[in-house]
Amino acid sequence: MRALHSINARMTLGASLVLLVFLLATAFALDRAFRDSAQQAMQERLLGEVYLLIGAADVGSHGQLAVPVHLPEARFGLPASGLYASAVGTGGAVAWSSRSAIGQSLPGVSALAAGQVRFGTATNAQGKTFFVERLGVSWVANGQHYPFTFVVLEDTREFHAQVNRYRRSLWSSLSAMAVVLLVVQAALLRWGLAPLRRVATELTAIENGLQDKLLGDYPREIRRLSDNINTLLAHEYARARRYHDALGNLAHSLKTPLAVLRGTLSGRSAPAALRQVIDDEVAKMDRIVAYQLQRAGTEGASSRLRSSVRVAQVLGRILNSLGKVYQERAVEAHWEVAPELTFPMDEGDLMELLGNVLDNAFKWCARRIGITIGRQAPDAPLLIVVEDDGPGIDPQLRAHILERGGRGDELVPGHGIGLAIVHDVVAAYRGTLEIGRSRLGGARITVTLPG
């Protein structure tokens, strides 16, 4: 039933069913018409043979029927030719029969009144069927009336063979016509649905960041749809820009008062204990504000307007920045990622994810960090593995970090807000985050993001 979710499949199935019904109805009508026409022609031909017999016959002075040996129809003179003739006199007695009837078992026929004509079929004792044409006449000779019924019979086998030949020819022609019509129908459907396929292709390109709107010139039936999609995309882009601008303004608005508070506390007017308490709370507020602003700005999998980002370039920038920040530690970072690897993800989200994971790795490693990023197939999930040779993360703390609600003001310094941000970014993209023991001896962070 999944195939019926396709417009092309529905139209193909519907048109094929209509075509099948039409061809069956056409075949039935043509077969019926041919059979009726052939039977009508048989009746007229046999009636003509009856008239020829009557024209060739004569009646003697005593009422005896005389028919020439050689008749216009040669088949009457050939034994078992399939065409037979006879004449029935008074009382149903056979007054004459053709040579072809010698030795044949023919069905019995009844006499007709003068002027009556009958056509039909009859079956002999062996079950063989014949077409039968009868005509009743009253022959006048020497002032006397002599009634006769002239009968012509023909074996139906040739008739049925002719009908069967026609049926084979008919079905061969209709089958060839059906194949041609199906091919033409498929071509027309493909041509007719081409604009919808172009829309789907362009929407995929928009999702992958290759273009920002529908560019095709579409037929008027779907032009309104394409225009509405472009309008919706424009509104979405504008909304996203306003959202990010508002977050930036909010961040500046919040950080300025916090900076003023820090500056005020650095003076000598406040007691040392009070300064320490307020300084701790301001620092805590600063971390929470940064965390919540980043969390609100995460695009996530729900946004279909994100572009494909080159993972190696983002990773290179992050490693370059962290190398400068932790220059005195001389960290050895070994990374494996294909230069051409791309992933449909907001670049800011990827930088937050990798940046926080790698910042923790640089901060806690002894000397070495291992980074592996890749996909098994173009549509496979993106796998990110970061390992270090530091002290690792306590198993109880791992569960706390990954537990729902184990973030915000409960975060533990060191492995706190950074991994909490990573957790939220991964969750926004419907991925998974696992914390384990590294082969290097420290922590191993494994992130899986659906493609």
C-alpha positions in Angstrom: 0.0 0.0 0.0 3.0 2.3 0.3 3.2 2.6 -3.5 -0.3 4.2 -3.4 1.2 7.2 -1.5 2.8 8.2 -4.9 0.7 10.3 -7.2 2.4 8.7 -10.2 1.5 5.2 -8.9 -2.1 6.2 -8.2 -2.6 7.7 -11.7 -0.8 4.8 -13.4 -2.9 2.3 -11.5 -6.2 4.2 -12.2 -5.4 4.7 -15.9 -4.4 1.1 -16.2 -7.6 -0.1 -14.7 -9.7 2.1 -16.9 -7.7 0.9 -19.9 -8.2 -2.7 -18.9 -12.0 -2.3 -18.5 -12.1 -0.5 -21.8 -10.2 -3.2 -23.7 -12.3 -6.0 -22.1 -15.5 -4.2 -23.0 -14.2 -3.5 -26.5 -13.1 -7.2 -26.9 -16.5 -8.4 -25.7 -18.4 -6.0 -28.0 -16.3 -6.8 -31.1 -16.5 -10.6 -30.4 -20.2 -10.4 -30.0 -20.6 -8.3 -33.1 -18.4 -10.6 -35.2 -20.2 -13.7 -34.0 -23.6 -12.3 -34.7 -22.5 -11.0 -38.1 -20.9 -14.4 -39.0 -24.1 -16.2 -38.0 -26.2 -13.8 -39.9 -24.0 -14.4 -43.0 -24.3 -18.2 -42.4 -28.1 -17.9 -42.3 -28.2 -15.9 -45.5 -25.8 -18.2 -47.3 -27.7 -21.3 -46.3 -31.0 -19.7 -47.4 -29.4 -19.0 -50.7 -28.5 -22.6 -51.0 -32.1 -23.6 -50.3 -33.3 -21.3 -53.1 -30.7 -22.8 -55.5 -32.0 -26.3 -54.6 -35.6 -25.3 -55.3 -34.6 -23.7 -58.5 -32.8 -26.9 -59.7 -35.6 -29.3 -58.5 -38.7 -30.4 -60.3 -41.8 -32.4 -59.4 -43.2 -35.2 -61.7 -46.8 -35.9 -62.6 -47.2 -38.2 -59.6 -45.6 -35.8 -57.2 -42.2 -37.3 -57.1 -39.3 -34.9 -56.5 -36.5 -34.8 -59.0 -33.2 -33.0 -58.2 -30.2 -33.1 -60.6 -27.1 -35.0 -59.6 -24.8 -32.1 -60.3 -25.8 -29.0 -58.3 -24.3 -25.5 -58.5 -22.7 -26.1 -55.0 -20.1 -28.8 -55.6 -19.9 -29.7 -51.9 -23.4 -31.3 -52.1 -21.8 -34.0 -54.3 -18.8 -34.7 -52.0 -19.4 -37.2 -49.2 -18.8 -35.9 -45.6 -18.1 -32.4 -47.0 -19.8 -30.7 -44.1 -22.6 -29.3 -46.3 -25.7 -31.4 -46.6 -29.2 -31.1 -48.2 -32.5 -32.9 -48.1 -36.1 -32.5 -48.9 -38.9 -33.7 -46.6 -42.3 -34.6 -48.0 -45.7 -35.4 -46.6 -45.6 -37.0 -43.2 -41.9 -36.1 -42.7 -40.5 -38.7 -45.0 -37.3 -37.9 -46.7 -38.0 -37.3 -50.4 -34.5 -36.6 -51.4 -31.0 -36.1 -49.9 -27.7 -35.0 -51.3 -24.8 -37.3 -52.0 -22.8 -35.6 -49.3 -25.3 -37.0 -46.8 -24.6 -40.6 -47.7 -23.4 -42.5 -44.6 -23.8 -39.4 -42.3 -25.8 -39.3 -39.2 -27.8 -36.1 -39.5 -30.3 -34.7 -37.0 -34.0 -35.2 -37.7 -36.0 -32.2 -38.9 -39.7 -31.5 -39.0 -41.7 -30.3 -42.0 -42.8 -26.7 -42.3 -46.0 -25.2 -43.8 -45.7 -23.5 -47.1 -43.9 -20.2 -46.9 -42.4 -20.8 -43.5 -38.6 -20.2 -43.0 -36.7 -21.4 -40.0 -33.0 -21.1 -39.0 -31.3 -22.7 -36.0 -29.0 -25.4 -34.8 -29.6 -29.1 -34.3 -27.5 -31.9 -32.8 -27.3 -35.5 -34.0 -27.0 -38.7 -32.0 -23.2 -38.4 -31.7 -23.5 -34.8 -30.3 -22.3 -33.1 -33.5 -23.9 -29.7 -34.0 -25.3 -28.3 -37.3 -26.7 -25.1 -38.6 -30.1 -25.9 -40.1 -32.0 -23.7 -42.7 -35.5 -24.9 -43.6 -38.0 -23.5 -46.1 -41.6 -24.9 -46.6 -43.0 -24.8 -50.2 -46.2 -26.1 -51.9 -45.4 -27.4 -55.3 -48.2 -27.4 -57.9 -48.2 -30.1 -60.6 -51.1 -31.1 -62.7 -53.4 -29.1 -60.5 -52.2 -30.9 -57.4 -50.3 -29.3 -54.4 -47.4 -31.2 -53.1 -45.8 -29.9 -49.9 -42.1 -30.1 -49.4 -39.6 -28.8 -46.9 -36.2 -28.1 -48.3 -33.4 -28.4 -45.7 -29.7 -27.4 -45.8 -27.4 -28.3 -43.0 -23.8 -27.3 -42.4 -21.4 -28.5 -39.7 -20.7 -25.8 -37.1 -17.0 -26.7 -36.7 -15.8 -24.5 -39.5 -17.9 -21.6 -38.1 -16.4 -22.0 -34.6 -12.9 -22.3 -36.1 -13.4 -19.1 -37.9 -14.6 -17.4 -34.7 -11.6 -18.7 -32.8 -9.2 -17.4 -35.5 -10.9 -14.0 -35.2 -10.6 -14.1 -31.4 -6.9 -14.9 -31.5 -6.4 -12.1 -34.0 -8.5 -9.7 -31.9 -6.7 -10.4 -28.6 -3.3 -10.2 -30.3 -4.3 -6.8 -31.7 -5.8 -5.5 -28.5 -2.8 -6.8 -26.5 -0.4 -4.9 -28.8 -2.6 -1.9 -28.6 -2.7 -2.1 -24.7 1.2 -2.3 -24.6 1.4 0.8 -26.9 -1.2 2.7 -24.8 0.5 1.8 -21.6 3.9 3.1 -22.9 2.2 6.2 -24.2 0.4 6.6 -20.9 3.6 6.2 -18.9 5.3 8.8 -21.1 2.4 11.2 -20.7 2.3 10.8 -16.9 6.0 11.3 -16.6 5.8 14.4 -18.8 2.7 15.7 -16.9 4.3 15.1 -13.4 7.7 16.5 -14.3 6.9 19.9 -12.7 6.1 18.1 -9.4 9.4 16.2 -9.6 11.2 19.5 -10.2 9.6 21.0 -7.1 10.7 18.0 -5.0 14.3 18.3 -6.4 14.4 22.0 -5.6 13.0 21.4 -2.1 15.8 18.9 -1.5 18.3 21.4 -2.7 16.8 24.0 -0.3 17.0 21.5 2.6 20.7 20.9 1.7 21.5 24.6 1.5 22.2 24.6 -2.3 19.6 27.3 -3.0 17.3 29.5 -0.9 14.0 29.4 -3.0 12.2 27.6 -5.8 13.7 28.9 -9.1 11.7 26.9 -11.7 9.1 28.4 -14.1 6.2 26.1 -13.3 2.8 25.6 -15.0 -0.1 27.8 -13.7 -1.7 24.8 -11.9 1.2 24.6 -9.4 2.6 28.2 -9.8 0.5 29.3 -6.9 2.0 26.5 -4.8 5.6 27.4 -5.7 4.9 31.1 -5.1 3.4 30.3 -1.6 6.4 28.1 -0.8 8.8 30.9 -1.8 6.8 33.4 0.3 6.9 31.0 3.3 10.7 30.5 2.8 11.3 34.2 2.7 9.2 34.7 5.9 11.2 31.8 7.6 14.5 33.3 6.6 13.5 36.7 7.9 12.1 35.2 11.1 15.3 33.3 11.7 17.4 36.5 11.1 15.2 38.5 13.5 15.5 35.6 16.1 19.2 35.5 15.9 19.5 39.3 16.1 17.2 39.4 19.1 19.3 36.8 20.8 22.4 38.8 20.1 20.8 41.9 21.5 19.6 40.0 24.6 23.1 38.7 25.2 24.6 42.2 25.1 21.8 43.6 27.2 22.4 40.9 29.9 26.1 40.9 29.9 26.5 44.7 30.3 24.7 44.8 33.7 26.6 41.7 34.8 29.9 43.4 33.9 28.8 46.5 35.9 28.1 44.4 38.9 31.5 42.7 38.6 33.1 46.1 38.3 31.3 47.4 41.4 32.2 44.4 43.4 35.9 44.9 42.6 35.8 48.1 44.7 36.6 48.3 48.4 33.2 49.5 49.6 31.6 46.1 50.0 32.6 43.6 52.7 34.8 40.7 51.3 32.3 38.0 52.3 29.5 39.8 50.5 31.7 40.5 47.5 32.5 36.7 47.3 28.9 35.6 47.5 27.6 38.1 44.9 30.6 37.4 42.7 29.8 33.7 42.8 26.1 34.3 42.0 27.0 36.7 39.1 29.3 34.1 37.7 26.6 31.5 38.0 24.1 33.8 36.3 26.6 34.4 33.6 26.9 30.7 32.9 23.2 30.1 33.0 22.5 33.1 30.6 25.2 31.8 28.2 23.7 28.3 28.3 20.1 29.3 27.8 21.0 31.7 25.0 22.8 29.0 23.2 20.0 26.5 23.8 17.4 28.9 22.4 19.5 29.5 19.4 19.9 25.8 18.4 18.3 25.2 15.0 17.8 21.5 15.4 16.3 18.9 13.1 12.9 20.7 13.0 14.4 23.4 10.8 14.3 22.3 7.2 16.2 25.4 6.0 19.6 24.5 7.2 22.5 24.1 4.8 25.0 21.4 4.4 28.2 22.3 6.3 31.7 21.0 5.5 32.7 19.2 8.7 36.5 19.3 8.1 36.5 23.1 7.8 34.6 23.6 11.0 36.8 21.1 12.9 39.9 22.8 11.5 38.8 26.2 12.8 37.9 24.8 16.2 41.2 22.9 16.6 43.1 26.0 15.5 41.4 28.2 18.1 41.8 25.6 20.9 45.5 25.1 19.9 46.1 28.8 20.6 44.1 28.8 23.9 45.9 25.7 25.2 49.2 26.4 23.5 51.2 25.9 26.7 49.9 22.3 27.1 51.2 21.2 23.7 48.2 18.9 23.1 48.6 16.3 20.3 45.3 16.1 18.4 45.0 13.3 15.8 41.9 13.5 13.7 40.3 11.5 10.9 37.6 13.1 8.7 37.2 13.2 4.9 37.8 16.7 3.5 34.7 16.4 1.3 32.4 15.2 4.2 29.3 17.4 4.5 26.3 17.2 6.8 22.9 19.0 6.8 23.3 21.0 10.0 23.4 24.5 11.1 27.1 25.6 11.2 26.6 27.3 14.5 25.2 24.2 16.1 28.0 22.0 14.8 30.6 24.5 16.2 28.9 24.5 19.6 28.8 20.7 19.6 32.4 20.1 18.5 33.7 23.1 20.3 32.3 22.1 23.7 33.4 18.4 23.4 36.9 19.4 22.2 37.2 22.1 24.8 36.6 19.5 27.5 39.0 17.1 25.9 41.8 19.8 25.6 41.1 20.9 29.2 41.3 17.4 30.8 43.6 15.4 28.5 47.2 14.7 29.6 48.6 15.1 26.1 46.7 13.2 23.4 43.3 13.6 21.8 41.8 11.4 19.1 39.0 12.6 16.8 37.1 10.5 14.3 34.1 11.8 12.2 32.5 10.0 9.3 29.5 8.3 7.7 29.1 4.7 6.5 26.9 5.8 3.6 25.6 9.1 2.1 22.3 8.7 4.0 23.8 7.1 7.1 24.0 8.9 10.5 27.0 11.1 11.2 29.3 9.5 13.9 31.5 11.7 16.0 34.0 10.1 18.4 36.3 12.2 20.6 38.7 10.5 23.0 41.4 11.8 25.4 44.0 10.3 27.7 42.9 12.3 30.8 41.3 11.1 34.0 38.0 10.4 32.3 34.5 11.1 33.7 33.2 9.3 36.7 30.4 6.8 35.8 28.0 8.4 38.3 28.6 11.8 36.8 28.0 10.4 33.3 24.6 9.3 34.3 23.9 12.7 35.9 24.9 14.6 32.7 22.8 12.4 30.4 19.8 12.4 32.8 16.9 14.5 31.8 17.0 17.7 33.9 20.7 17.1 35.0 21.7 20.5 33.8 21.2 24.3 34.5 22.0 25.3 38.1 22.9 21.6 39.0 25.8 21.5 36.6 29.1 20.4 38.0 32.1 22.6 37.2 34.5 21.2 34.7 32.2 18.8 32.8 29.1 20.8 33.3 27.7 23.4 31.0 29.8 22.3 28.0 28.4 18.8 27.9 24.9 20.0 28.8 25.0 22.2 25.7 26.2 19.3 23.6 23.4 17.2 25.1 20.8 19.8 24.0 22.2 20.2 20.5 22.3 16.4 20.0 18.7 16.1 21.3 17.6 18.9 19.0 18.8 16.9 16.0 17.2 13.6 17.4 20.7 12.1 17.9 22.3 10.2 20.7 25.2 11.0 23.1 27.2 8.4 24.9 30.0 8.8 27.5 32.4 6.0 28.0 36.0 5.0 28.6 38.5 5.9 25.9 41.1 3.5 24.5 43.6 6.3 25.4 42.6 5.9 29.1 40.4 9.0 29.5 36.9 10.0 28.4 35.2 8.9 25.2 32.4 11.0 23.8 30.3 9.4 21.0 27.7 11.4 19.2 25.4 9.9 16.5 23.3 12.3 14.4 20.7 11.0 11.9 21.3 12.0 8.3 
